[in-house]
Amino acid sequence: MSHVVSAVIATVGRPSVAVAVRSVLAQSAEVREVIVVLDAATSVSLPSDDRVVLIHAPAGSGAARCRQLGIDAARGSVIALLDDDDEWLPDKLECQLSKVRPEWGPGWVSSSRMAVVGPGDRRRTWPRRLIEPHESVADYLFRVREVGVGGAVLQTSTLVFPTALARQVRWDGHRGAVHDEPTWLIEVQRRVPDVRLLHVPEVLSVYDVRRSSVSRSSQDRTGDYIAWGLRHLVCESPRVRGDYLCSSPVSAAVSARSLPGVARAVWSALAYGRPGPCALTYAGLSAVRIVVGRLVSLIWS
């Protein structure tokens, strides 16, 4: 089966995109074009190659809108996404596309494992468990089966899918959502019920967390994460909803060092769902982490 690939790189706030672009140009599978969508009031240095196209998005567009602008401009039949501070291993596209079957038509999304680098020299492999072809995305991502991170992940820079699918279900359909990938994937699964999720076991990309994410903030956005869960997980099981509310909003509260945020998240989980023991343990440990962090700050101040 022949695939014409358009790579789309969203660059939001950090125009450090050269390494990402070079990793696309070095692919063993042919890439028709590399579309870099820049949401930043600055210039960007790109490798010299006729396949590289630069699009300037309106200021403040955000990652989801930038991705959709790239998708709308793409000439290929397949879209492969890459964040500006990540990179692909040379055989990524070849490996993922070789597992796609013609009979699936435009109803598939492929992901893979990735090497996670940072903080510092730390290195590990995510996810530990792969999603099944027709498993619920919400259940896979948000049901907490262990205390810790990296067990279940569908990260942007691993995603490959037909262009037609992303024009049917747009990435910018829920602008401002706190979760880009889950919002899009859940919507795809709801609107295309027979979509096949292909999760290959090979490590095919590098996810760099050594620099702070633009999505992380000292501002307490716990309420935004709670609102997302109540809106997008309303049709999911009470366990999935409760586990989500005890995890993602709690993580947002930890980033802001907000004990009230943790309390709001746990209250919402108990009021609107039935969180499991691992999720409740995660929330409790997160509260302890905030308290310890405050004590250490007081000691050193």
N, C-alpha and C positions, 0 to 999 in steps of 0.2 A: 504494500500500500504506500503510495507516494504522498508525502506531507510537505507543504510549503510553509516554512516556519517564519513567523515574525516575532522577534523578541521585543518586549516592552519593558523599559526601565523607568520607574517613577523616581524622580529626584526631588525630595521635599526638604528644603532648608539646609541640606548638606550636599553641595555639588561635587562630591568626591566619587565620581562615577567611572573614572578611567579603568580601574582594575576590573570592575564589573563588565564593562564593554569589551575589554580584551578577552575575558573568559568566554564571552559569547562568540567572538570572532575566532577563537581557537577550537570551537566545537568540531568533533569528527563528523557530525551530521551537518548538512548544508543549512545555513541560515540566510533567508532572502534579505532581511533588513533588521537593523537594530534601531528601534525607535526610542529615543531618550526624551522623556517629557519633563521639563524643568519647571518646578514651582519654587522659584527663588529669584530674588532681585539681584542676580550676580551672573558673571560669565562662568563658563565651564570649559575645561580642556578635554577634548575628545580625541581618541586615536584617529589617524587619517585613513579612512576607508570609505569607498563609495556607498557601502551598505548602511552607514551610520546616518541617521536622520535626527535632527534636533527640533523639538516642538516646544514653544514657550506657552505655558498655561497661565491663565489669569492668576494674579497673586492671591494666595490663600486658598487655592483650589483644593488642596489636600490630596492624599495618596490615591484614594478611590477614584476621584475625578480625573486625576492625571492618568491613571491606568486606563480608564475608559476613553480618554482622548487618544491615547496610543492605539487602543483596540479599534476605534472608529477609523483611524487613519491607516490601519494595517492592510496590506495587500495579500498577506498569506492566508492559508486555510486553517492554520493552527497558531495559537498564541502561547508564548512561553514567557512568564513573568519573572522579573528579577528586581530586587530592591537594590538601591545604589551602593550600599555598603556590604553586600554579599557577593559571592561569585560562584560560578559553576565549575565542576570538574569536566575535563575535556570530552568524556563520553556520555554526559548527562542526557542530551536530547536523543542520541542514538539508542541508548538503553531504554528510555521511557517509550519512545515511539515504536520500537520494535515489538512491544508488548500490546499495542493497540490492534484490535481486530476490525476489518472492514465492515462486518455486520453490525457493529455498534453505531454506525453513522455518526451524527454529531452529538450523541448522548453519552459522553464520557469526560471524566476529569482525572488526570494522572498526577500523582505526587510521589515523593521518595523520601528516604532517610537523608539526614544531613549531619555534617560535622559542625558542632557548636564550639566556637572559639571564644574564650573569655569567661569571666573577668581574668585579666592577667594571662598566664600561660595555660590556664585550665582548658581541657579539651574533652568532649564527650559526644556520644551519638544519640540523636533524637529522631523519631520517637522510638520508644521501646516496644510498643505494640502497634501493628499496622491495622488500618481500618479494613473491614470486609467489603466486598464489592457493592452490596446493597444495604450496608449498615447505616443507621441513622447518624448523620453528621453531629447533631446536637448531643446524642447519647455518647458517641465516641469522644467528642471534645470536652464535654462538661460533666459527665458522670465521674466523680472522683473515686478512683479505685485504689489509690495509694497516696500517701502524704509526700508531696514533692512535685517537681515539675519535669516535663519531658516525656511523660508516659504516653501521651496521645497528642500529636501535633500534625497540622496540615498548614505548613508555612508558605507564605507567598512565593518565595524564590524557588520553590519546588514545583509550582503548579504549571501544568500544561493542559490545554483544552482547545476544542474547536472554536474558531472565530465566530461561527454562527451561534454557538451557545452563549457567548458573551455579548452578542448583539440582541439575543432574545431576552436574556436576564442580565441587566446592566450592572456593572460594579458601582455606578454612582446613583443607583435607584434609591439608596438610603443614605444620602449625604449627611455627614456628621456623625454617623454611627461609630460607637467606640470600638467595635470589632469589624474590621474590613473583611477578612477572609471568611470567618464564620457566617457573617450576614449574607455574603454572596453564596456560599456553599449551601446553607440552609435553604435559601430562596430557590436555588437551582434544584435541589432535591424535592422541594414542594411543587414546583412548576413542571419539572420533568421527572415524574416518579420512577421511571425505569432507568434513570441515569446510572451509569456504572462508575464506581470509584475505584481507580486502579492505583494501588499503593505498592510500589516496587521496593524490595528490601535493600537494594544497594544504596550506599552513601554517595550522593551525586552532586551535592552543593555544600558550600561553607556559609554558615550563619554566624556573622561576627557581632558579638555583644560586648566587645571591649569598649566601645564608645557608647555613651548614654543615648537611649532611644529618644527620638523626637516625640514619641507618644507618652513618655514618662514625664511627670510634672510634680512639683511640690504642692500644686493646687489640689485640694481634695475633690476628686471627681467621682467619689463613691456613688453619689446619687445618679450620675449618668449611667454607670454600669448597672445599677439596680434597675433603672428604667429600661435599659436595653433588654435585660433578662425578662422583665415582666411583659415586654412587648413581643419579643421574638421567640420566647420559649413558652408562650401561653398554651400552645397545643402539645407540649411535651409532657412527660410524666412528672408527677410531684417530686420524684427523686432527682431527676435531671435538673429541674428548676431549683430545688433546694440546694443541690450540690453546687450549681453555678453561683447562686447568691452567696454561698459560703466561701467561694474561692476567688473569682475574678474581681468582684467589688471589694473584697477584703484585700486583695493585692493592691488595688488602687489606694485603699486607705493606708496600707503600709508605706507606699511611696510617699504619701503626704504626712506620714507619722501621726495619723488621726485615729485615736481610740474611739471617739464617737462614730467615726466612719465604720469601724469594725462592728460596733454595736448595732448600727443601722442595718448593715448587711446581714448580720446574724438574725436580727429581728425579722427582716424581710424573708429570709430563708425559712424561718419557722412559721411565719404567717401565710406564706404563699407556696410552700413546698414541704418536702419531707427529706431534709439532708441526711446523708448517711454518716457513719462514724468517722470515716477518713476526712470528709469535708469539715465536720465539726472540730476534729482535731487540728486540721490546718488553720481554721479560724482562731482557735485557742492559742496555738503556737505563734500565730501572727501577732496577737495582742501582747503576748509575752515579749516578742521581739521589739515591739514599739516601746514597751516599758523599759526594757533593758537599754535600748538605744538612748532613751531620754536620761536614764541614770548615768550612763557613760558620758553623755554630753555635759551633765551637771558636774560630774567629777572632774572633767578636763577643762571646764570653763573657769 
